[in-house]
Amino acid sequence: MINFDRFPNGAGKCVTMSYDDGKVTDRRLVEIFNKYGIKGTFHINAGYLNNDKLMRIADSEVAELYRGHEISAHGYTHRSLGIVPREMQLNEVWKDRLALEKLAGYPVRGMSYPNGIYDDTTVSVLKACGIEYCRVVETTGDFKLPEDFMRWKGTCHHNMDLIGTGKKFLEMPLKNRPHLMYVWGHSLEFEKDDTWGMIEEFCDMMSGRDDIWYATNIEIVDYINAIKQLRFSADCSVMYNPTALKLCFSYDSQPMYIEAGQTLKF
């Protein structure tokens, strides 16, 4: 039997981190992530870069600071999108993409909703601007894959019993589906709440495990979308991978791989 219950390298679990605003405290958070091999996605308001009063990082440090992680949009000036005209929403998203891409050096394809405020028009605006996923503020408390990438609910905010949730995640057995732990927040909260020790404890607990894939938000989107593009014969005895990614799945409960462009026969 074929099951799509594996991430790259045969891992049955995935951890991803998602942090907003581009505050100067991202420097310390990125240092912790890098120390433990954790990957993060950082949603940035390009219009507030270089603003010392708002404790924002400088545009000159964006590319190097977030190297190995993902730079993502968060609205040019953090305007709540769901309560303003469509034209203003387009301007906020498009300007943010343009500015961030000049700094990042690659296409910016993700976002988180500023203040968590959006509507159906916002979703259509994001798609028109080339945004492929967007995180909301609601959380699920579970470890399931998202049903809708444009309304992506995380597992928990880091203030929601992060250590306890992490232990539960590690203890979960692999049963017919992959498990994703998605943590979000704002790095400034660690400074205000004096909880730097908590996030470092979490990263230490999660690090260095063969059963976990450490990924950015967009890497997860790309991988899941690639899995959905696999093509099968009517009796599922032949599998073809039309994508550019090497994909992993289970066959009779054992991990198997299919290379980009490869055809497998069972």
TIFILO-558914 format. One line per field, with one value per residue (C-alpha): residue number from 1; residue in three letters; z negated, y, x negated. Coordinates in nm, 2 decimals, padded with zeros to 4 digits. Each point is the difference from the previous one (the first is absolute). Layout:
BEGIN
pos	[NUM,...] .
code	[ala,...] .
z	[Z,...] .
y	[Y,...] .
x	[X,...] .
This chain:
BEGIN
pos	[1,2,3,4,5,6,7,8,9,10,11,12,13,14,15,16,17,18,19,20,21,22,23,24,25,26,27,28,29,30,31,32,33,34,35,36,37,38,39,40,41,42,43,44,45,46,47,48,49,50,51,52,53,54,55,56,57,58,59,60,61,62,63,64,65,66,67,68,69,70,71,72,73,74,75,76,77,78,79,80,81,82,83,84,85,86,87,88,89,90,91,92,93,94,95,96,97,98,99,100,101,102,103,104,105,106,107,108,109,110,111,112,113,114,115,116,117,118,119,120,121,122,123,124,125,126,127,128,129,130,131,132,133,134,135,136,137,138,139,140,141,142,143,144,145,146,147,148,149,150,151,152,153,154,155,156,157,158,159,160,161,162,163,164,165,166,167,168,169,170,171,172,173,174,175,176,177,178,179,180,181,182,183,184,185,186,187,188,189,190,191,192,193,194,195,196,197,198,199,200,201,202,203,204,205,206,207,208,209,210,211,212,213,214,215,216,217,218,219,220,221,222,223,224,225,226,227,228,229,230,231,232,233,234,235,236,237,238,239,240,241,242,243,244,245,246,247,248,249,250,251,252,253,254,255,256,257,258,259,260,261,262,263,264,265,266] .
code	[met,ile,asn,phe,asp,arg,phe,pro,asn,gly,ala,gly,lys,cys,val,thr,met,ser,tyr,asp,asp,gly,lys,val,thr,asp,arg,arg,leu,val,glu,ile,phe,asn,lys,tyr,gly,ile,lys,gly,thr,phe,his,ile,asn,ala,gly,tyr,leu,asn,asn,asp,lys,leu,met,arg,ile,ala,asp,ser,glu,val,ala,glu,leu,tyr,arg,gly,his,glu,ile,ser,ala,his,gly,tyr,thr,his,arg,ser,leu,gly,ile,val,pro,arg,glu,met,gln,leu,asn,glu,val,trp,lys,asp,arg,leu,ala,leu,glu,lys,leu,ala,gly,tyr,pro,val,arg,gly,met,ser,tyr,pro,asn,gly,ile,tyr,asp,asp,thr,thr,val,ser,val,leu,lys,ala,cys,gly,ile,glu,tyr,cys,arg,val,val,glu,thr,thr,gly,asp,phe,lys,leu,pro,glu,asp,phe,met,arg,trp,lys,gly,thr,cys,his,his,asn,met,asp,leu,ile,gly,thr,gly,lys,lys,phe,leu,glu,met,pro,leu,lys,asn,arg,pro,his,leu,met,tyr,val,trp,gly,his,ser,leu,glu,phe,glu,lys,asp,asp,thr,trp,gly,met,ile,glu,glu,phe,cys,asp,met,met,ser,gly,arg,asp,asp,ile,trp,tyr,ala,thr,asn,ile,glu,ile,val,asp,tyr,ile,asn,ala,ile,lys,gln,leu,arg,phe,ser,ala,asp,cys,ser,val,met,tyr,asn,pro,thr,ala,leu,lys,leu,cys,phe,ser,tyr,asp,ser,gln,pro,met,tyr,ile,glu,ala,gly,gln,thr,leu,lys,phe] .
z	[00.00,00.09,-00.27,00.02,-00.36,00.05,00.04,00.16,-00.12,-00.12,-00.30,-00.13,-00.18,00.09,-00.21,00.13,-00.17,00.11,-00.13,00.08,00.04,00.05,-00.34,-00.12,-00.24,00.31,-00.02,-00.32,00.11,00.33,-00.20,-00.21,00.31,00.17,-00.31,-00.01,00.37,-00.01,00.30,-00.02,00.23,-00.08,00.12,00.04,00.05,00.25,-00.05,-00.36,00.05,-00.14,-00.25,-00.33,-00.20,00.11,-00.07,00.36,00.16,00.27,00.36,00.05,-00.24,00.13,00.25,-00.23,-00.32,00.15,00.21,-00.01,-00.11,00.19,00.05,00.04,00.03,-00.28,00.18,00.08,-00.30,-00.20,00.10,-00.10,00.35,-00.05,-00.09,00.28,00.37,00.24,00.17,-00.33,-00.07,00.34,-00.07,-00.35,00.13,00.33,-00.14,-00.28,00.25,00.23,-00.29,-00.17,00.32,00.07,-00.34,00.00,00.36,00.06,00.05,-00.32,00.02,-00.36,-00.25,-00.33,-00.04,-00.19,-00.32,00.12,00.18,00.35,00.21,00.33,00.19,-00.18,00.10,00.37,-00.02,-00.14,00.27,00.26,-00.15,00.03,-00.37,-00.04,-00.37,-00.29,-00.38,-00.21,-00.38,-00.09,-00.11,00.00,-00.29,00.22,00.24,00.32,00.34,00.10,00.20,00.16,00.04,00.04,-00.34,-00.17,-00.37,-00.21,-00.27,-00.28,-00.09,-00.20,-00.31,00.02,-00.20,00.25,-00.19,-00.09,00.36,00.13,-00.23,00.12,00.36,-00.06,-00.16,00.28,00.20,00.38,00.10,00.36,00.02,-00.05,-00.30,00.02,-00.30,00.11,-00.26,00.05,-00.19,-00.02,-00.11,-00.21,-00.23,-00.12,-00.11,-00.16,-00.18,-00.08,00.17,00.21,-00.21,00.11,00.37,-00.04,-00.20,00.27,00.28,-00.20,-00.06,00.37,00.15,00.16,00.06,00.31,-00.03,00.04,00.31,-00.08,00.26,00.08,00.08,00.38,00.00,-00.15,00.25,00.29,-00.13,-00.07,00.34,00.17,-00.18,00.14,00.36,-00.01,00.28,-00.02,00.23,-00.06,-00.21,-00.18,00.12,00.17,-00.15,00.19,-00.16,00.24,-00.26,-00.06,-00.35,-00.14,-00.19,-00.28,-00.08,-00.18,00.19,-00.23,-00.30,00.13,00.13,00.37,00.23,00.35,00.18,00.20,00.34,-00.10,00.06,-00.25,00.05,-00.30] .
y	[00.00,00.35,00.27,00.36,00.01,00.11,00.31,00.03,-00.26,-00.22,00.22,-00.05,00.34,00.36,00.31,00.35,00.34,00.32,00.35,00.34,00.37,-00.01,00.14,00.03,-00.29,-00.23,00.02,-00.20,-00.24,-00.08,-00.07,-00.25,-00.16,-00.03,-00.15,-00.29,-00.04,00.13,00.18,00.30,00.22,00.37,00.23,00.35,00.35,00.15,00.35,00.00,-00.12,00.23,00.14,00.01,00.13,-00.31,-00.22,-00.12,-00.15,00.18,-00.09,-00.05,-00.30,-00.18,-00.23,-00.12,-00.01,-00.24,-00.20,-00.37,00.11,00.15,00.36,00.05,00.29,00.16,00.31,00.30,00.20,-00.27,00.13,-00.22,-00.12,-00.12,00.34,00.22,00.03,-00.26,00.25,00.07,-00.37,-00.04,00.28,-00.13,-00.35,00.08,00.28,-00.24,-00.27,00.23,00.15,-00.33,-00.18,00.27,-00.08,-00.38,-00.06,-00.26,00.00,00.07,-00.24,-00.01,00.23,00.03,00.22,00.32,00.00,-00.31,00.20,-00.11,-00.10,-00.19,00.31,00.00,-00.36,00.08,00.30,-00.21,-00.26,00.28,00.12,-00.34,-00.09,-00.38,-00.03,00.22,-00.07,00.10,00.06,-00.28,-00.32,-00.37,-00.15,-00.31,-00.12,-00.04,00.14,00.32,-00.04,00.34,00.16,00.35,-00.04,-00.19,-00.07,-00.07,-00.26,00.26,00.34,-00.04,00.12,-00.29,-00.26,-00.03,-00.26,-00.22,00.01,-00.08,-00.30,-00.13,00.05,-00.21,-00.28,-00.04,-00.32,00.01,-00.13,00.04,00.37,00.24,00.23,00.38,00.22,00.37,00.26,00.37,00.33,00.32,-00.01,00.32,-00.20,-00.20,00.32,00.14,-00.32,-00.11,-00.34,-00.03,-00.31,-00.16,00.03,-00.12,-00.30,-00.08,00.02,-00.22,-00.25,-00.01,00.00,-00.27,-00.26,-00.22,-00.03,00.38,00.21,00.36,00.22,00.35,00.07,00.01,-00.32,-00.17,00.15,-00.11,-00.35,-00.06,00.15,-00.23,-00.31,00.10,00.01,-00.37,-00.19,-00.36,-00.27,-00.10,-00.31,00.20,-00.23,00.28,00.34,00.29,00.31,00.30,00.24,00.13,-00.15,-00.33,-00.12,-00.26,-00.22,-00.33,-00.32,-00.29,00.22,00.04,00.33,00.02,00.28,00.12,00.23,00.30,-00.12,-00.37,-00.27,-00.29,-00.33,-00.20] .
x	[00.00,-00.12,00.03,-00.11,-00.12,-00.37,-00.19,-00.35,-00.26,00.28,00.09,00.35,00.00,-00.07,-00.07,00.03,-00.01,00.18,-00.09,00.14,-00.10,-00.38,-00.09,-00.36,00.06,00.01,-00.38,-00.01,00.28,-00.18,-00.32,00.19,00.16,-00.34,-00.16,00.25,00.07,00.36,00.14,00.23,00.21,-00.02,00.29,-00.12,00.15,-00.24,00.14,-00.12,-00.36,-00.26,00.25,-00.18,00.30,00.19,-00.30,-00.02,-00.31,-00.19,00.06,-00.37,00.00,00.31,-00.17,-00.28,00.20,00.27,-00.24,00.11,00.35,00.29,00.08,00.37,00.25,00.21,00.14,-00.21,00.12,00.17,00.35,00.30,00.09,00.36,00.14,-00.15,00.08,-00.12,-00.24,-00.16,-00.04,-00.17,-00.24,-00.09,-00.08,-00.16,-00.23,-00.11,-00.08,-00.20,-00.20,-00.08,-00.09,-00.26,-00.16,00.05,-00.11,00.27,00.38,00.20,00.30,00.14,00.17,00.17,00.31,-00.08,00.19,00.17,00.27,00.11,00.30,00.07,-00.11,-00.33,-00.06,00.07,-00.24,-00.28,00.04,00.00,-00.33,-00.15,00.02,00.04,00.07,00.10,00.00,00.30,-00.01,00.24,-00.17,00.11,-00.19,-00.06,-00.27,00.20,-00.10,00.20,00.32,-00.04,-00.34,00.16,00.15,-00.28,00.06,-00.31,-00.02,-00.05,-00.14,-00.32,00.18,00.25,-00.19,-00.27,-00.21,00.30,00.12,-00.35,-00.02,00.33,-00.11,-00.32,00.19,00.26,-00.04,00.00,00.34,00.11,-00.06,-00.29,-00.01,-00.08,-00.08,00.04,-00.09,00.05,-00.04,-00.21,-00.36,00.05,00.23,-00.30,-00.16,00.31,00.10,-00.36,00.06,-00.32,-00.08,00.33,-00.06,-00.36,00.13,00.25,-00.25,-00.25,00.28,00.09,-00.35,-00.21,00.28,00.01,00.38,00.05,-00.03,-00.10,00.16,00.12,00.36,-00.06,-00.20,00.31,00.23,-00.22,-00.04,00.37,00.09,-00.25,00.14,00.34,-00.14,-00.11,00.18,00.12,00.12,00.37,-00.11,-00.27,-00.27,-00.19,-00.10,-00.15,-00.15,00.03,-00.15,-00.35,-00.01,-00.11,00.30,00.05,00.29,00.08,00.05,00.12,-00.11,-00.35,-00.14,-00.07,-00.12,00.08,-00.24,00.10,00.13,-00.02,00.26,00.04,00.17,00.13] .
